[in-house]
């Protein structure tokens, strides 16, 4: 009965009362096209970045090599997954949508695809967090530095799996799908046509589930940002306020330069995450729906991955010098390398 109502609504009421959004990006085809276009452009940059990290990293950057490689690999993985396997199409501010890509073609359930998509988002944020932690821990006499690999693995695991576990109550209390779709249709009589033509999945209803989901995602996001801010403050304190006598002036100068280099490397990718989140929070308060903006926010997450790799290439002088040599732009010139790693902990 309810299924027939949706089908009848789409055939009779929708064409009369609703004006289709003519913008290409507001459609399923637009999201698929632009997400894969962005990743197709980003992937060569990401592979070049991988090569530079593995083969062109100078000895002075050896201690930060692994963290740069980690960030870049996470960017590649997240970009490929979100562009080709579980590309999201959501109807925010309603917690409903569907995914497109090879995962759906292979028969993966909507729940599995949602978990994969969320996991990739957490991987992106954690990779940035680890980069700040690594920079902080490499500063001599930093009492908050993480010196043991096992401790770092445990810390990352708690952040990742803890974030997933916080969302388990949502996955265990899914609403009745047909009823939830009808409730959305009452509040939003003219959604994108994909609401009717695609296997729309409602993650949470308008009651407790919606509130819990929004609050939990915001908590997870700001938890990551708080930890990034903590390591940022540690860097500022130990580089500019607490000056260890065991670190020479020249070394401290290089550490400060490398600190600003790290900020430049992460600024663009972090903005790619933060701006969509701020816009989403504002739109949630206004209870607005715009499929074009929804899809644009999804693409910004995919764009983040390419921006991450590109920023690594452009910020670090050794990689930048190699790029110049590829285009014949003075790659043979000698440049002063920024010591991104600082020195070993004392």
C-alpha angles and dihedrals in degrees: 000000000000091000090053090049092056092047092047092046091054092049100043114016102031098058091050102043103028131068112210115236105249095201111112094220090057089067134077091245091053093053092049093047098048097040092053092042091054093048092044088057093041098048097068088049090049093049090048089050090051090052092049093050093049099040109019103042109118123224091255089064097042095110093055095042095094094050092050090049090049093053092047095047090049089051092051093047095047092045094052094044096047094042102043110015112031108012106173127229109182136176098218133207079042114067094234137102144108139249131239131203144062094321091063091044089054091053101254112162121251090245093055091048092050091051091049091050093050091046091055090052090052091048090056093051094043092051090056090046092051090051091058091044091052092050091049096046093052092062111101118249093014103150091194095054120121107232103170123074091213091056091050092050091050091048093050092045093052091051095047102040092035089058091050093047092053088063096049094094088061093051091048095049105046116165125243099279100217095044091047091051091051091050090053091048091054091054094036109034094173111044123156112293089247087074086075102028100046132057095266114197122203111210098186137003128231094271128067095326094062093047093046093048095050093044093047095048090048090049092050092047095048091043088061092045091049091055091047089051091049093055090044090055090048090055092049093047098048095040101042109018111027104045113188115219088218091069118077122230091246092051092047090051090053091047091053091048091050091048091057089045090057091050090052091048093054101035098082096044092046090051089052087059100036101048095055090046092051091047090048092052091049093048091048089058091050093044091226128161124205118155093197091058091044091056092042090056090050091052091050089063089053090046088054091069095056091043090054093056094041092052090054090054096046101042102049112071097214092058092041090053090051090052089053090053090054092057096036093248101140100296089155093067119108114244133187110248120224111232097231094175099053107201139306118287114264 
